[in-house]
């Protein structure tokens, strides 16, 4: 049985680079290019519109760069990622450890074939959670944080010797993979090294609701609940983000109503 083609999103601010990558992928085969984006904002919108297995993501882009795209998305919606860049100052080995692969422009056909083979293997083994954890480690590697104590009505994140105090009222949702959590606010996203269970125990349960093993949401910002399948729900937030409530957390619905 022929496996389903990998559904790919190409993200690069250079149209020529996207065209070249599209041509090479088409020649190799086994992929379906569902959309292309010329910047980070377009990429975020397209991920919301399409089912994407694999994203070829340029690192350097004006506005929201490649890392910014990942920081903005809920972790549970991250596809597999192959980073691309025209610059070679990045540590190739480090990127290969965390992402599916890392391609230096101009992209060589053999390297592209290797990246696709790795992506298919990860997809077939459904190892997305481990992949997300590695990506979080990479995205947060420049400014690794850890959780501090909650004081008054704020959550304190520790970044080296600096303390960042985030008002609980500003937190929209929190998601996690592995040993990292991402605290999403309207102004910024903060990555900290901690478990979601640890964080859930420290947040006021009347305001912050666990809706998935990887997601906590601030009930204040929930605008709509939409039934999905098998007892799951889509949870819409006022900023336009969509999260998923898994059937294992259906008993939390009353807190969101």
C-alpha positions as CSV (number, residue, x, y, z in Angstrom):
1,X,0.0,0.0,0.0
2,X,1.4,3.4,-1.1
3,X,1.8,5.7,1.9
4,X,-0.1,9.0,1.9
5,X,2.0,11.9,0.5
6,X,3.4,14.2,3.1
7,X,1.4,17.4,3.2
8,X,3.9,20.2,3.1
9,X,3.9,23.9,3.8
10,X,6.7,26.0,2.3
11,X,7.6,29.2,4.3
12,X,10.2,31.6,2.9
13,X,10.2,35.3,2.2
14,X,12.0,34.7,-1.1
15,X,9.7,33.7,-3.9
16,X,12.6,32.3,-5.9
17,X,13.7,30.0,-3.0
18,X,10.1,28.7,-2.7
19,X,9.9,28.0,-6.4
20,X,13.2,26.1,-6.4
21,X,12.2,24.1,-3.3
22,X,8.7,23.3,-4.9
23,X,10.4,22.1,-8.1
24,X,12.8,19.8,-6.3
25,X,10.1,18.4,-4.0
26,X,7.8,17.7,-7.1
27,X,10.7,15.9,-8.8
28,X,11.4,13.7,-5.8
29,X,7.7,12.9,-5.3
30,X,5.8,11.5,-2.3
31,X,4.7,15.0,-1.2
32,X,1.7,17.3,-1.6
33,X,2.5,21.0,-1.3
34,X,-0.7,22.3,0.3
35,X,0.3,26.0,0.5
36,X,3.2,28.5,0.5
37,X,3.8,31.5,2.7
38,X,6.0,34.5,2.2
39,X,6.3,35.5,5.9
40,X,5.6,34.3,9.4
41,X,2.1,35.8,9.7
42,X,1.0,34.1,6.4
43,X,2.4,30.8,7.7
44,X,0.4,31.0,11.0
45,X,-2.8,31.7,9.0
46,X,-2.2,28.8,6.6
47,X,-1.4,26.3,9.4
48,X,-4.9,27.1,10.7
49,X,-6.5,26.4,7.3
50,X,-4.6,23.3,6.2
51,X,-3.6,19.9,7.6
52,X,0.2,20.1,7.5
53,X,2.5,17.2,8.1
54,X,5.8,18.9,7.3
55,X,6.8,22.5,7.2
56,X,9.9,23.8,5.4
57,X,10.6,26.9,7.5
58,X,13.0,29.7,6.7
59,X,14.7,31.0,9.9
60,X,15.5,34.6,8.8
61,X,12.4,36.4,7.8
62,X,11.2,40.0,8.4
63,X,8.6,40.5,11.1
64,X,7.9,37.0,12.6
65,X,11.0,34.8,12.0
66,X,11.0,31.0,11.9
67,X,11.4,30.6,15.6
68,X,8.6,33.2,16.2
69,X,6.2,31.1,14.1
70,X,6.8,28.1,16.5
71,X,6.6,30.3,19.6
72,X,3.2,31.6,18.5
73,X,1.6,28.3,17.6
74,X,0.1,26.0,20.2
75,X,2.6,23.1,20.5
76,X,-0.1,20.5,19.7
77,X,-0.4,22.1,16.3
78,X,3.2,22.1,15.4
79,X,3.9,20.0,12.2
80,X,7.3,18.3,11.7
81,X,9.8,21.0,10.8
82,X,12.8,21.2,8.4
83,X,14.6,24.5,8.9
84,X,16.1,26.3,5.9
85,X,18.5,29.2,5.7
86,X,20.9,31.0,3.4
87,X,23.4,31.5,6.2
88,X,25.8,28.9,7.6
89,X,26.7,30.5,11.0
90,X,24.2,28.3,12.7
91,X,25.4,25.0,14.3
92,X,24.2,22.5,11.8
93,X,24.6,19.5,14.2
94,X,22.6,21.2,16.9
95,X,19.7,21.9,14.5
96,X,19.7,18.4,13.2
97,X,19.4,17.1,16.8
98,X,16.3,19.2,17.4
99,X,14.5,19.5,14.1
100,X,13.7,16.9,11.5
101,X,16.6,18.4,9.6
102,X,18.4,21.6,8.6
103,X,19.0,22.6,5.0
104,X,21.5,25.1,3.8
105,X,20.5,27.1,0.7
106,X,20.8,26.4,-2.2
107,X,19.2,23.2,-1.2
108,X,20.9,20.1,-2.5
109,X,18.7,17.3,-3.9
110,X,20.4,14.5,-1.8
111,X,20.0,16.5,1.4
112,X,16.4,17.1,0.6
113,X,15.8,13.4,0.0
114,X,17.4,12.7,3.4
115,X,15.2,15.2,5.1
116,X,12.0,13.8,3.5
117,X,13.1,10.2,4.5
118,X,13.6,11.3,8.1
119,X,10.2,13.1,8.1
120,X,8.4,10.0,6.8
121,X,10.0,7.8,9.4
122,X,8.9,10.2,12.2
123,X,5.4,10.4,10.8
124,X,5.0,6.7,10.5
125,X,6.2,6.1,14.1
126,X,3.9,8.9,15.4
127,X,6.8,10.3,17.4
128,X,5.5,13.9,17.3
129,X,5.5,14.5,21.0
130,X,9.2,13.8,21.3
131,X,9.8,15.9,18.2
132,X,7.9,18.8,19.8
133,X,10.0,18.5,23.0
134,X,13.2,18.7,21.0
135,X,11.9,21.8,19.1
136,X,10.9,23.5,22.3
137,X,14.4,22.9,23.6
138,X,15.8,24.6,20.5
139,X,13.4,27.5,20.3
140,X,14.0,28.3,24.0
141,X,17.8,27.6,23.9
142,X,18.8,31.3,23.6
143,X,16.9,32.3,26.8
144,X,16.2,29.2,28.8
145,X,13.9,29.9,31.8
146,X,12.6,28.0,34.8
147,X,9.5,28.6,36.8
148,X,9.8,30.6,40.0
149,X,7.3,31.1,42.8
150,X,3.9,32.7,42.1
151,X,3.6,36.0,44.0
152,X,0.4,37.9,44.4
153,X,-1.4,37.5,41.1
154,X,1.6,36.9,38.9
155,X,3.6,34.0,37.6
156,X,7.3,34.4,38.0
157,X,9.7,33.0,35.3
158,X,13.4,32.8,36.0
159,X,15.7,33.6,33.1
160,X,19.2,33.2,34.5
161,X,19.5,35.8,37.2
162,X,16.6,37.8,35.8
163,X,13.0,37.4,37.0
164,X,10.1,37.9,34.6
165,X,6.8,38.4,36.3
166,X,3.8,37.7,34.1
167,X,0.3,38.8,35.4
168,X,-2.0,35.8,35.5
169,X,-4.7,38.0,33.9
170,X,-2.5,38.3,30.8
171,X,-2.0,34.5,30.3
172,X,-4.1,33.2,27.5
173,X,-3.0,29.6,27.5
174,X,-0.1,27.4,28.3
175,X,1.1,24.3,26.4
176,X,4.0,21.9,26.8
177,X,6.2,19.2,25.4
178,X,8.6,17.2,27.4
179,X,10.4,19.3,30.0
180,X,9.3,22.7,28.6
181,X,6.2,24.9,28.8
182,X,5.2,27.9,26.7
183,X,3.3,30.6,28.5
184,X,1.2,32.5,25.8
185,X,0.1,36.1,26.4
186,X,-1.2,38.8,24.0
187,X,2.2,40.6,24.1
188,X,4.7,37.8,24.2
189,X,5.4,34.1,24.7
190,X,7.7,32.8,27.4
191,X,9.4,29.5,27.4
192,X,10.3,27.9,30.7
193,X,11.8,24.6,31.7
194,X,9.1,22.9,33.8
195,X,6.3,20.3,33.6
196,X,2.7,21.2,32.9
197,X,1.7,19.2,36.0
198,X,3.9,21.3,38.2
199,X,2.5,24.5,36.7
200,X,-1.1,23.3,37.0
201,X,-0.6,22.8,40.7
202,X,0.4,26.4,41.2
203,X,-2.3,28.1,39.2
204,X,-5.7,29.0,40.5
205,X,-8.0,26.1,39.3
206,X,-11.1,28.4,39.1
207,X,-9.4,30.3,36.3
208,X,-7.0,27.9,34.7
209,X,-8.4,24.7,33.2
210,X,-6.5,21.7,32.0
211,X,-8.1,20.7,28.6
212,X,-5.5,18.4,27.3
213,X,-2.4,16.5,28.6
214,X,-0.4,19.3,26.9
215,X,-2.6,22.3,27.4
216,X,-4.0,24.6,30.1
217,X,-6.3,27.5,29.1
218,X,-7.4,30.6,31.0
219,X,-11.2,30.3,31.1
220,X,-11.7,34.0,30.9
221,X,-10.5,34.1,27.3
222,X,-12.7,31.2,26.0
223,X,-15.3,32.6,23.6
224,X,-16.8,29.4,22.2
225,X,-16.8,25.6,22.6
226,X,-17.5,23.5,19.4
227,X,-18.1,19.7,19.5
228,X,-15.6,17.8,17.4
229,X,-15.5,14.0,17.3
230,X,-15.4,11.2,19.9
231,X,-16.2,13.6,22.8
232,X,-13.6,16.1,21.9
233,X,-14.2,19.8,21.5
234,X,-12.6,22.8,19.8
235,X,-11.9,25.7,22.2
236,X,-11.9,29.1,20.6
237,X,-10.1,32.0,22.3
238,X,-10.8,35.7,21.9
239,X,-7.5,36.3,20.1
240,X,-8.5,33.9,17.3
241,X,-6.5,30.9,18.5
242,X,-8.1,27.4,18.4
243,X,-7.2,24.7,21.0
244,X,-8.5,21.2,21.4
245,X,-10.2,19.8,24.5
246,X,-9.5,16.0,24.5
247,X,-12.2,13.6,25.6
248,X,-10.2,12.7,28.7
249,X,-10.9,16.2,30.0
250,X,-14.6,16.4,29.3
251,X,-15.3,16.8,33.0
252,X,-13.7,20.3,32.7
253,X,-16.4,21.6,30.3
254,X,-18.5,23.1,33.1
255,X,-15.5,25.3,34.1
256,X,-15.4,26.8,30.5
257,X,-19.2,27.3,30.0
